[in-house]
Amino acid sequence: MDLFKMFSKSDNSKDIAKERLKLVLVHDRANVSPQFLEMIKGEILRVISDYMEIDEAGLEIKLTRTKRDVDDTSVPALVANIPIRKMKDNGKF
C-alpha cells in the first residue's frame, strides 16, 4: 500500500478514510509502524530490482493475518503483489 496514493485527488474522501483505517488496523495488529512497513517495502524493491524491472504502479505490499496449518493460530503475514515488466540479464547466471 503506497502512502502517497492515499492522498491523490482521484479518490474520494470516503475511500481515502477507508484505506487509512485499514492501514492503521493492520499495523496495529501486526505491531509495526507505517514507517517500518515502508522501510521493508523499500528493501524488497531494492533487492528485486537487481534482477527484474518492476511495474511500481501496480505494486502492493501489505501486512495481513493468516492462519497457520499446524496449530490453527493467526499470525501476521507480509503479502506482496509485485508486477514484473521483464527480467534483467545481468550476466549473473
C-alpha positions as CSV (number, residue, x, y, z in Angstrom):
1,M,0.0,0.0,0.0
2,D,1.6,3.3,-1.1
3,L,1.0,6.1,1.4
4,F,1.3,8.7,-1.3
5,K,-1.6,7.1,-3.3
6,M,-3.9,7.7,-0.4
7,F,-3.5,11.5,-0.9
8,S,-4.2,11.5,-4.6
9,K,-7.2,13.6,-5.9
10,S,-8.6,10.7,-7.9
11,D,-10.0,9.1,-4.7
12,N,-13.0,10.5,-2.9
13,S,-12.7,11.2,0.8
14,K,-14.7,8.1,1.8
15,D,-12.2,5.8,0.0
16,I,-9.3,7.7,1.5
17,A,-10.6,7.4,5.0
18,K,-11.3,3.7,4.5
19,E,-7.8,3.0,3.3
20,R,-6.3,5.0,6.2
21,L,-8.3,3.0,8.6
22,K,-7.3,-0.3,7.1
23,L,-3.6,0.8,7.3
24,V,-3.9,1.7,10.9
25,L,-5.7,-1.5,11.8
26,V,-3.2,-3.8,10.1
27,H,-0.2,-2.0,11.5
28,D,-1.8,-2.0,15.0
29,R,-2.5,-5.8,14.8
30,A,1.0,-6.6,13.5
31,N,2.6,-4.2,16.0
32,V,4.7,-2.3,13.4
33,S,4.7,1.3,12.3
34,P,3.8,2.5,8.8
35,Q,7.4,3.7,8.5
36,F,8.7,0.2,9.3
37,L,6.4,-1.2,6.5
38,E,7.7,1.4,4.1
39,M,11.3,0.5,5.0
40,I,10.6,-3.2,4.3
41,K,8.9,-2.3,1.0
42,G,12.0,-0.2,0.0
43,E,14.4,-3.0,0.8
44,I,12.3,-5.6,-1.1
45,L,12.2,-3.3,-4.1
46,R,15.9,-2.7,-4.0
47,V,16.8,-6.4,-3.9
48,I,14.3,-7.4,-6.6
49,S,15.2,-4.6,-8.9
50,D,18.7,-6.0,-9.2
51,Y,17.1,-9.0,-11.1
52,M,14.0,-7.6,-12.8
53,E,12.1,-4.5,-13.9
54,I,9.1,-3.8,-11.6
55,D,5.9,-2.1,-12.5
56,E,5.7,0.1,-9.4
57,A,2.2,1.4,-10.4
58,G,0.7,-2.0,-9.7
59,L,2.9,-2.7,-6.6
60,E,1.1,-3.7,-3.5
61,I,2.8,-4.8,-0.3
62,K,0.7,-5.2,2.9
63,L,0.5,-6.8,6.2
64,T,-2.4,-9.1,6.9
65,R,-3.3,-12.0,9.2
66,T,-3.2,-15.7,8.2
67,K,-3.9,-18.9,9.9
68,R,-1.1,-21.5,10.4
69,D,-1.9,-25.0,9.4
70,V,0.0,-26.6,12.3
71,D,-2.0,-25.2,15.2
72,D,-4.7,-23.0,13.6
73,T,-3.4,-19.8,15.2
74,S,-3.5,-16.5,13.5
75,V,-0.2,-14.8,12.7
76,P,0.9,-11.7,10.8
77,A,1.8,-12.2,7.1
78,L,3.6,-10.0,4.6
79,V,1.8,-10.2,1.3
80,A,3.5,-8.8,-1.8
81,N,2.0,-8.4,-5.3
82,I,4.9,-7.2,-7.5
83,P,4.1,-6.9,-11.2
84,I,7.2,-7.7,-13.3
85,R,7.8,-5.9,-16.6
86,K,10.8,-8.0,-17.6
87,M,13.7,-10.0,-16.3
88,K,17.2,-8.4,-16.4
89,D,20.1,-10.2,-18.0
90,N,22.9,-9.2,-15.6
91,G,25.2,-12.0,-16.6
92,K,25.0,-13.4,-13.1
93,F,23.5,-16.7,-14.2
